[in-house]
Amino acid sequence: MFNNRVKIKTLLTGDALTGSEVIVMGWVRNFRNNQFIDLNDGSTNQNIQVVVALDLLDDATRKRITTGASMRVKGAVVPSLGKGQKVEVKASSVEILGDSDAEKYPLQPKKHSLEFLREIAHLRFRTNTFGAVFRIRHSLAFAIHQFFNEKGFIYLHTPIITASDAEGAGEMFRVTTLPTDNPPRNEDGSINYKEDFFGKSTNLTVSGQLEGELGAMAFSEIYTFGPTFRAENSNTTRHLAEFWMIEPEMAFYDLEDNMNLAESFIRHIIKYVVEHNYDDLEFLDRRLAEEEKQLPQDKRSEMGLLQKLEFVLNNDFERITYTEAIDILLASPAYKKKKFQYEVKWGVDMQSEHERYLVEKHFKKPVIVTNYPKDIKSFYMRLNDDGQTVAAMDILAPGIGEIVGGSQREERLDKLEERMEQMHIPAEEMSWYLDTRRFGTVPHAGFGLGFERIVLFVTGMTNIRDVIPFARTPKNCEF
């Protein structure tokens, strides 16, 4: 059997294998003094040192041990005399599995900028930074499934191709098999979608929420976790055209139940990563501290990465209404000294600078804001008794602002139809959705969490393109 290797993380985290013979495989990070190979297999940022006796290899083989080359090493696990690790492997045989041209390999053992690494995204996984980021991304995904599974939720796969626009945003990618140069047209010149594959206009989903509500009306509690798409022409550090969303929907839930679930959910997944990826978090904490040294004092974070995560775990989330939030902002020194870039008044959609002020300056803890003006929220959110606000909630976190958005859904058929009419959403096309209100409607709620947003928050990275394996952004669709 070829793959009878021991992972490097296993070698470095226990003493049980000391004195035994093992096989390790990985990629060369560095080769020093013709004897010492730093080998890494991606299971951890830490390398295992392989010691190669000078008489073990011929010159031709030794010259093939270059940065990026892959190899299979057989040898004894012995106590290490060097600093930084307990054990090393004293090689008895070395086999080069794949050569790497040292002159052409772009990842030499030196520091590379994140901008450069985005240009070689197919190789950036082999760096310490991206090794840590994507191991944490994996752990977060596992913790999400674990959380909902333990609570008895059903994992529902909602469609990627859909005829609905859940958010009413209109920024959608069209899906069609019609010829783009000469599509069939109706008499009025509009495109005749009856000749298209699905017989109607379709698009890539912007959210699985509406279909998720259908599942909740049968299973009580479901969650979705899948890709969503926005054709928003935004070249920013916070936007992607393709990203992943977690969207639980729960029957027999009101707004308070929704907030309670979202808060415990955030705590669970962060706690899981702190417990299972502490080495990666420590590395990213040090990396972030080094990065921030280059910034002016007023641009630096008040907390380090690990401190920020502990801050979320150890503080109950403050709960305030949107009206209270606006009052706090209007009374703030930042507003009075005109330090906010965006307008503050009742009825505006709060910007990241406002959200971060509430979290980082005023309350100094995570904040849940509720009861937003209906005019800045979606049609499906439950209208409050005041007729002006809806039972919405956003969770705001330090360093990033909004991280979760949700609401109690409008379960009253007449109110929902009235709201759809006001927002020019055709009721006949949404008849399937309205059936959930016609047949056994119940109070229900849900929320959405952009997966890359939580990965950004937990890793301390500052550009969302660095927390997804292959970013899809305007004018960019590599790989």
Secondary structure as a PSIPRED ss2 file (coil, helix, strand):
# PSIPRED VFORMAT (PSIPRED V4.0)

   1 M C   1.000  0.000  0.000
   2 F C   1.000  0.000  0.000
   3 N C   1.000  0.000  0.000
   4 N C   1.000  0.000  0.000
   5 R C   1.000  0.000  0.000
   6 V C   1.000  0.000  0.000
   7 K C   1.000  0.000  0.000
   8 I H   0.000  1.000  0.000
   9 K H   0.000  1.000  0.000
  10 T H   0.000  1.000  0.000
  11 L H   0.000  1.000  0.000
  12 L H   0.000  1.000  0.000
  13 T H   0.000  1.000  0.000
  14 G C   1.000  0.000  0.000
  15 D C   1.000  0.000  0.000
  16 A C   1.000  0.000  0.000
  17 L C   1.000  0.000  0.000
  18 T C   1.000  0.000  0.000
  19 G C   1.000  0.000  0.000
  20 S C   1.000  0.000  0.000
  21 E E   0.000  0.000  1.000
  22 V E   0.000  0.000  1.000
  23 I E   0.000  0.000  1.000
  24 V E   0.000  0.000  1.000
  25 M E   0.000  0.000  1.000
  26 G E   0.000  0.000  1.000
  27 W E   0.000  0.000  1.000
  28 V E   0.000  0.000  1.000
  29 R E   0.000  0.000  1.000
  30 N E   0.000  0.000  1.000
  31 F E   0.000  0.000  1.000
  32 R E   0.000  0.000  1.000
  33 N C   1.000  0.000  0.000
  34 N C   1.000  0.000  0.000
  35 Q C   1.000  0.000  0.000
  36 F E   0.000  0.000  1.000
  37 I E   0.000  0.000  1.000
  38 D E   0.000  0.000  1.000
  39 L E   0.000  0.000  1.000
  40 N E   0.000  0.000  1.000
  41 D C   1.000  0.000  0.000
  42 G C   1.000  0.000  0.000
  43 S C   1.000  0.000  0.000
  44 T C   1.000  0.000  0.000
  45 N C   1.000  0.000  0.000
  46 Q C   1.000  0.000  0.000
  47 N C   1.000  0.000  0.000
  48 I E   0.000  0.000  1.000
  49 Q E   0.000  0.000  1.000
  50 V E   0.000  0.000  1.000
  51 V E   0.000  0.000  1.000
  52 V C   1.000  0.000  0.000
  53 A C   1.000  0.000  0.000
  54 L C   1.000  0.000  0.000
  55 D C   1.000  0.000  0.000
  56 L C   1.000  0.000  0.000
  57 L C   1.000  0.000  0.000
  58 D C   1.000  0.000  0.000
  59 D H   0.000  1.000  0.000
  60 A H   0.000  1.000  0.000
  61 T H   0.000  1.000  0.000
  62 R H   0.000  1.000  0.000
  63 K H   0.000  1.000  0.000
  64 R C   1.000  0.000  0.000
  65 I C   1.000  0.000  0.000
  66 T C   1.000  0.000  0.000
  67 T C   1.000  0.000  0.000
  68 G C   1.000  0.000  0.000
  69 A C   1.000  0.000  0.000
  70 S E   0.000  0.000  1.000
  71 M E   0.000  0.000  1.000
  72 R E   0.000  0.000  1.000
  73 V E   0.000  0.000  1.000
  74 K E   0.000  0.000  1.000
  75 G E   0.000  0.000  1.000
  76 A E   0.000  0.000  1.000
  77 V E   0.000  0.000  1.000
  78 V E   0.000  0.000  1.000
  79 P E   0.000  0.000  1.000
  80 S C   1.000  0.000  0.000
  81 L C   1.000  0.000  0.000
  82 G C   1.000  0.000  0.000
  83 K C   1.000  0.000  0.000
  84 G C   1.000  0.000  0.000
  85 Q C   1.000  0.000  0.000
  86 K C   1.000  0.000  0.000
  87 V E   0.000  0.000  1.000
  88 E E   0.000  0.000  1.000
  89 V E   0.000  0.000  1.000
  90 K E   0.000  0.000  1.000
  91 A E   0.000  0.000  1.000
  92 S E   0.000  0.000  1.000
  93 S E   0.000  0.000  1.000
  94 V E   0.000  0.000  1.000
  95 E E   0.000  0.000  1.000
  96 I E   0.000  0.000  1.000
  97 L E   0.000  0.000  1.000
  98 G E   0.000  0.000  1.000
  99 D C   1.000  0.000  0.000
 100 S C   1.000  0.000  0.000
 101 D C   1.000  0.000  0.000
 102 A C   1.000  0.000  0.000
 103 E C   1.000  0.000  0.000
 104 K C   1.000  0.000  0.000
 105 Y C   1.000  0.000  0.000
 106 P C   1.000  0.000  0.000
 107 L C   1.000  0.000  0.000
 108 Q C   1.000  0.000  0.000
 109 P C   1.000  0.000  0.000
 110 K C   1.000  0.000  0.000
 111 K C   1.000  0.000  0.000
 112 H C   1.000  0.000  0.000
 113 S C   1.000  0.000  0.000
 114 L H   0.000  1.000  0.000
 115 E H   0.000  1.000  0.000
 116 F H   0.000  1.000  0.000
 117 L H   0.000  1.000  0.000
 118 R H   0.000  1.000  0.000
 119 E H   0.000  1.000  0.000
 120 I C   1.000  0.000  0.000
 121 A C   1.000  0.000  0.000
 122 H C   1.000  0.000  0.000
 123 L C   1.000  0.000  0.000
 124 R H   0.000  1.000  0.000
 125 F H   0.000  1.000  0.000
 126 R H   0.000  1.000  0.000
 127 T C   1.000  0.000  0.000
 128 N H   0.000  1.000  0.000
 129 T H   0.000  1.000  0.000
 130 F H   0.000  1.000  0.000
 131 G H   0.000  1.000  0.000
 132 A H   0.000  1.000  0.000
 133 V H   0.000  1.000  0.000
 134 F H   0.000  1.000  0.000
 135 R H   0.000  1.000  0.000
 136 I H   0.000  1.000  0.000
 137 R H   0.000  1.000  0.000
 138 H H   0.000  1.000  0.000
 139 S H   0.000  1.000  0.000
 140 L H   0.000  1.000  0.000
 141 A H   0.000  1.000  0.000
 142 F H   0.000  1.000  0.000
 143 A H   0.000  1.000  0.000
 144 I H   0.000  1.000  0.000
 145 H H   0.000  1.000  0.000
 146 Q H   0.000  1.000  0.000
 147 F H   0.000  1.000  0.000
 148 F H   0.000  1.000  0.000
 149 N H   0.000  1.000  0.000
 150 E H   0.000  1.000  0.000
 151 K C   1.000  0.000  0.000
 152 G C   1.000  0.000  0.000
 153 F C   1.000  0.000  0.000
 154 I E   0.000  0.000  1.000
 155 Y E   0.000  0.000  1.000
 156 L C   1.000  0.000  0.000
 157 H C   1.000  0.000  0.000
 158 T C   1.000  0.000  0.000
 159 P C   1.000  0.000  0.000
 160 I C   1.000  0.000  0.000
 161 I E   0.000  0.000  1.000
 162 T E   0.000  0.000  1.000
 163 A C   1.000  0.000  0.000
 164 S C   1.000  0.000  0.000
 165 D C   1.000  0.000  0.000
 166 A C   1.000  0.000  0.000
 167 E C   1.000  0.000  0.000
 168 G C   1.000  0.000  0.000
 169 A C   1.000  0.000  0.000
 170 G C   1.000  0.000  0.000
 171 E C   1.000  0.000  0.000
 172 M C   1.000  0.000  0.000
 173 F C   1.000  0.000  0.000
 174 R E   0.000  0.000  1.000
 175 V E   0.000  0.000  1.000
 176 T C   1.000  0.000  0.000
 177 T C   1.000  0.000  0.000
 178 L C   1.000  0.000  0.000
 179 P C   1.000  0.000  0.000
 180 T C   1.000  0.000  0.000
 181 D C   1.000  0.000  0.000
 182 N C   1.000  0.000  0.000
 183 P C   1.000  0.000  0.000
 184 P C   1.000  0.000  0.000
 185 R E   0.000  0.000  1.000
 186 N C   1.000  0.000  0.000
 187 E C   1.000  0.000  0.000
 188 D C   1.000  0.000  0.000
 189 G C   1.000  0.000  0.000
 190 S C   1.000  0.000  0.000
 191 I E   0.000  0.000  1.000
 192 N C   1.000  0.000  0.000
 193 Y H   0.000  1.000  0.000
 194 K H   0.000  1.000  0.000
 195 E H   0.000  1.000  0.000
 196 D C   1.000  0.000  0.000
 197 F C   1.000  0.000  0.000
 198 F C   1.000  0.000  0.000
 199 G C   1.000  0.000  0.000
 200 K C   1.000  0.000  0.000
 201 S C   1.000  0.000  0.000
 202 T E   0.000  0.000  1.000
 203 N E   0.000  0.000  1.000
 204 L E   0.000  0.000  1.000
 205 T C   1.000  0.000  0.000
 206 V C   1.000  0.000  0.000
 207 S C   1.000  0.000  0.000
 208 G C   1.000  0.000  0.000
 209 Q H   0.000  1.000  0.000
 210 L H   0.000  1.000  0.000
 211 E H   0.000  1.000  0.000
 212 G H   0.000  1.000  0.000
 213 E H   0.000  1.000  0.000
 214 L H   0.000  1.000  0.000
 215 G H   0.000  1.000  0.000
 216 A H   0.000  1.000  0.000
 217 M H   0.000  1.000  0.000
 218 A H   0.000  1.000  0.000
 219 F H   0.000  1.000  0.000
 220 S C   1.000  0.000  0.000
 221 E E   0.000  0.000  1.000
 222 I E   0.000  0.000  1.000
 223 Y E   0.000  0.000  1.000
 224 T E   0.000  0.000  1.000
 225 F E   0.000  0.000  1.000
 226 G E   0.000  0.000  1.000
 227 P E   0.000  0.000  1.000
 228 T E   0.000  0.000  1.000
 229 F E   0.000  0.000  1.000
 230 R C   1.000  0.000  0.000
 231 A C   1.000  0.000  0.000
 232 E C   1.000  0.000  0.000
 233 N C   1.000  0.000  0.000
 234 S C   1.000  0.000  0.000
 235 N C   1.000  0.000  0.000
 236 T C   1.000  0.000  0.000
 237 T C   1.000  0.000  0.000
 238 R C   1.000  0.000  0.000
 239 H C   1.000  0.000  0.000
 240 L C   1.000  0.000  0.000
 241 A C   1.000  0.000  0.000
 242 E E   0.000  0.000  1.000
 243 F E   0.000  0.000  1.000
 244 W E   0.000  0.000  1.000
 245 M E   0.000  0.000  1.000
 246 I E   0.000  0.000  1.000
 247 E E   0.000  0.000  1.000
 248 P E   0.000  0.000  1.000
 249 E E   0.000  0.000  1.000
 250 M E   0.000  0.000  1.000
 251 A E   0.000  0.000  1.000
 252 F C   1.000  0.000  0.000
 253 Y C   1.000  0.000  0.000
 254 D C   1.000  0.000  0.000
 255 L H   0.000  1.000  0.000
 256 E H   0.000  1.000  0.000
 257 D H   0.000  1.000  0.000
 258 N H   0.000  1.000  0.000
 259 M H   0.000  1.000  0.000
 260 N H   0.000  1.000  0.000
 261 L H   0.000  1.000  0.000
 262 A H   0.000  1.000  0.000
 263 E H   0.000  1.000  0.000
 264 S H   0.000  1.000  0.000
 265 F H   0.000  1.000  0.000
 266 I H   0.000  1.000  0.000
 267 R H   0.000  1.000  0.000
 268 H H   0.000  1.000  0.000
 269 I H   0.000  1.000  0.000
 270 I H   0.000  1.000  0.000
 271 K H   0.000  1.000  0.000
 272 Y H   0.000  1.000  0.000
 273 V H   0.000  1.000  0.000
 274 V H   0.000  1.000  0.000
 275 E H   0.000  1.000  0.000
 276 H H   0.000  1.000  0.000
 277 N C   1.000  0.000  0.000
 278 Y H   0.000  1.000  0.000
 279 D H   0.000  1.000  0.000
 280 D H   0.000  1.000  0.000
 281 L H   0.000  1.000  0.000
 282 E H   0.000  1.000  0.000
 283 F H   0.000  1.000  0.000
 284 L H   0.000  1.000  0.000
 285 D H   0.000  1.000  0.000
 286 R H   0.000  1.000  0.000
 287 R H   0.000  1.000  0.000
 288 L H   0.000  1.000  0.000
 289 A H   0.000  1.000  0.000
 290 E H   0.000  1.000  0.000
 291 E H   0.000  1.000  0.000
 292 E H   0.000  1.000  0.000
 293 K C   1.000  0.000  0.000
 294 Q C   1.000  0.000  0.000
 295 L C   1.000  0.000  0.000
 296 P C   1.000  0.000  0.000
 297 Q H   0.000  1.000  0.000
 298 D H   0.000  1.000  0.000
 299 K H   0.000  1.000  0.000
 300 R C   1.000  0.000  0.000
 301 S C   1.000  0.000  0.000
 302 E C   1.000  0.000  0.000
 303 M C   1.000  0.000  0.000
 304 G C   1.000  0.000  0.000
 305 L H   0.000  1.000  0.000
 306 L H   0.000  1.000  0.000
 307 Q H   0.000  1.000  0.000
 308 K H   0.000  1.000  0.000
 309 L H   0.000  1.000  0.000
 310 E H   0.000  1.000  0.000
 311 F H   0.000  1.000  0.000
 312 V H   0.000  1.000  0.000
 313 L H   0.000  1.000  0.000
 314 N H   0.000  1.000  0.000
 315 N C   1.000  0.000  0.000
 316 D C   1.000  0.000  0.000
 317 F C   1.000  0.000  0.000
 318 E E   0.000  0.000  1.000
 319 R E   0.000  0.000  1.000
 320 I E   0.000  0.000  1.000
 321 T E   0.000  0.000  1.000
 322 Y H   0.000  1.000  0.000
 323 T H   0.000  1.000  0.000
 324 E H   0.000  1.000  0.000
 325 A H   0.000  1.000  0.000
 326 I H   0.000  1.000  0.000
 327 D H   0.000  1.000  0.000
 328 I H   0.000  1.000  0.000
 329 L H   0.000  1.000  0.000
 330 L H   0.000  1.000  0.000
 331 A C   1.000  0.000  0.000
 332 S C   1.000  0.000  0.000
 333 P H   0.000  1.000  0.000
 334 A H   0.000  1.000  0.000
 335 Y H   0.000  1.000  0.000
 336 K H   0.000  1.000  0.000
 337 K C   1.000  0.000  0.000
 338 K C   1.000  0.000  0.000
 339 K C   1.000  0.000  0.000
 340 F C   1.000  0.000  0.000
 341 Q C   1.000  0.000  0.000
 342 Y C   1.000  0.000  0.000
 343 E C   1.000  0.000  0.000
 344 V C   1.000  0.000  0.000
 345 K C   1.000  0.000  0.000
 346 W C   1.000  0.000  0.000
 347 G C   1.000  0.000  0.000
 348 V C   1.000  0.000  0.000
 349 D C   1.000  0.000  0.000
 350 M C   1.000  0.000  0.000
 351 Q C   1.000  0.000  0.000
 352 S H   0.000  1.000  0.000
 353 E H   0.000  1.000  0.000
 354 H H   0.000  1.000  0.000
 355 E H   0.000  1.000  0.000
 356 R H   0.000  1.000  0.000
 357 Y H   0.000  1.000  0.000
 358 L H   0.000  1.000  0.000
 359 V H   0.000  1.000  0.000
 360 E H   0.000  1.000  0.000
 361 K H   0.000  1.000  0.000
 362 H H   0.000  1.000  0.000
 363 F H   0.000  1.000  0.000
 364 K C   1.000  0.000  0.000
 365 K C   1.000  0.000  0.000
 366 P C   1.000  0.000  0.000
 367 V E   0.000  0.000  1.000
 368 I E   0.000  0.000  1.000
 369 V E   0.000  0.000  1.000
 370 T E   0.000  0.000  1.000
 371 N E   0.000  0.000  1.000
 372 Y E   0.000  0.000  1.000
 373 P E   0.000  0.000  1.000
 374 K H   0.000  1.000  0.000
 375 D H   0.000  1.000  0.000
 376 I H   0.000  1.000  0.000
 377 K C   1.000  0.000  0.000
 378 S C   1.000  0.000  0.000
 379 F C   1.000  0.000  0.000
 380 Y C   1.000  0.000  0.000
 381 M E   0.000  0.000  1.000
 382 R C   1.000  0.000  0.000
 383 L E   0.000  0.000  1.000
 384 N C   1.000  0.000  0.000
 385 D C   1.000  0.000  0.000
 386 D C   1.000  0.000  0.000
 387 G C   1.000  0.000  0.000
 388 Q C   1.000  0.000  0.000
 389 T E   0.000  0.000  1.000
 390 V E   0.000  0.000  1.000
 391 A E   0.000  0.000  1.000
 392 A E   0.000  0.000  1.000
 393 M E   0.000  0.000  1.000
 394 D E   0.000  0.000  1.000
 395 I E   0.000  0.000  1.000
 396 L E   0.000  0.000  1.000
 397 A E   0.000  0.000  1.000
 398 P C   1.000  0.000  0.000
 399 G C   1.000  0.000  0.000
 400 I C   1.000  0.000  0.000
 401 G E   0.000  0.000  1.000
 402 E E   0.000  0.000  1.000
 403 I E   0.000  0.000  1.000
 404 V E   0.000  0.000  1.000
 405 G E   0.000  0.000  1.000
 406 G E   0.000  0.000  1.000
 407 S E   0.000  0.000  1.000
 408 Q E   0.000  0.000  1.000
 409 R E   0.000  0.000  1.000
 410 E C   1.000  0.000  0.000
 411 E C   1.000  0.000  0.000
 412 R C   1.000  0.000  0.000
 413 L H   0.000  1.000  0.000
 414 D H   0.000  1.000  0.000
 415 K H   0.000  1.000  0.000
 416 L H   0.000  1.000  0.000
 417 E H   0.000  1.000  0.000
 418 E H   0.000  1.000  0.000
 419 R H   0.000  1.000  0.000
 420 M H   0.000  1.000  0.000
 421 E H   0.000  1.000  0.000
 422 Q H   0.000  1.000  0.000
 423 M C   1.000  0.000  0.000
 424 H C   1.000  0.000  0.000
 425 I C   1.000  0.000  0.000
 426 P C   1.000  0.000  0.000
 427 A H   0.000  1.000  0.000
 428 E H   0.000  1.000  0.000
 429 E H   0.000  1.000  0.000
 430 M H   0.000  1.000  0.000
 431 S H   0.000  1.000  0.000
 432 W H   0.000  1.000  0.000
 433 Y H   0.000  1.000  0.000
 434 L H   0.000  1.000  0.000
 435 D H   0.000  1.000  0.000
 436 T H   0.000  1.000  0.000
 437 R H   0.000  1.000  0.000
 438 R H   0.000  1.000  0.000
 439 F C   1.000  0.000  0.000
 440 G C   1.000  0.000  0.000
 441 T C   1.000  0.000  0.000
 442 V C   1.000  0.000  0.000
 443 P C   1.000  0.000  0.000
 444 H E   0.000  0.000  1.000
 445 A E   0.000  0.000  1.000
 446 G E   0.000  0.000  1.000
 447 F E   0.000  0.000  1.000
 448 G E   0.000  0.000  1.000
 449 L E   0.000  0.000  1.000
 450 G E   0.000  0.000  1.000
 451 F H   0.000  1.000  0.000
 452 E H   0.000  1.000  0.000
 453 R H   0.000  1.000  0.000
 454 I H   0.000  1.000  0.000
 455 V H   0.000  1.000  0.000
 456 L H   0.000  1.000  0.000
 457 F H   0.000  1.000  0.000
 458 V H   0.000  1.000  0.000
 459 T H   0.000  1.000  0.000
 460 G C   1.000  0.000  0.000
 461 M C   1.000  0.000  0.000
 462 T C   1.000  0.000  0.000
 463 N C   1.000  0.000  0.000
 464 I H   0.000  1.000  0.000
 465 R H   0.000  1.000  0.000
 466 D H   0.000  1.000  0.000
 467 V C   1.000  0.000  0.000
 468 I C   1.000  0.000  0.000
 469 P C   1.000  0.000  0.000
 470 F C   1.000  0.000  0.000
 471 A C   1.000  0.000  0.000
 472 R C   1.000  0.000  0.000
 473 T E   0.000  0.000  1.000
 474 P C   1.000  0.000  0.000
 475 K C   1.000  0.000  0.000
 476 N E   0.000  0.000  1.000
 477 C C   1.000  0.000  0.000
 478 E C   1.000  0.000  0.000
 479 F C   1.000  0.000  0.000
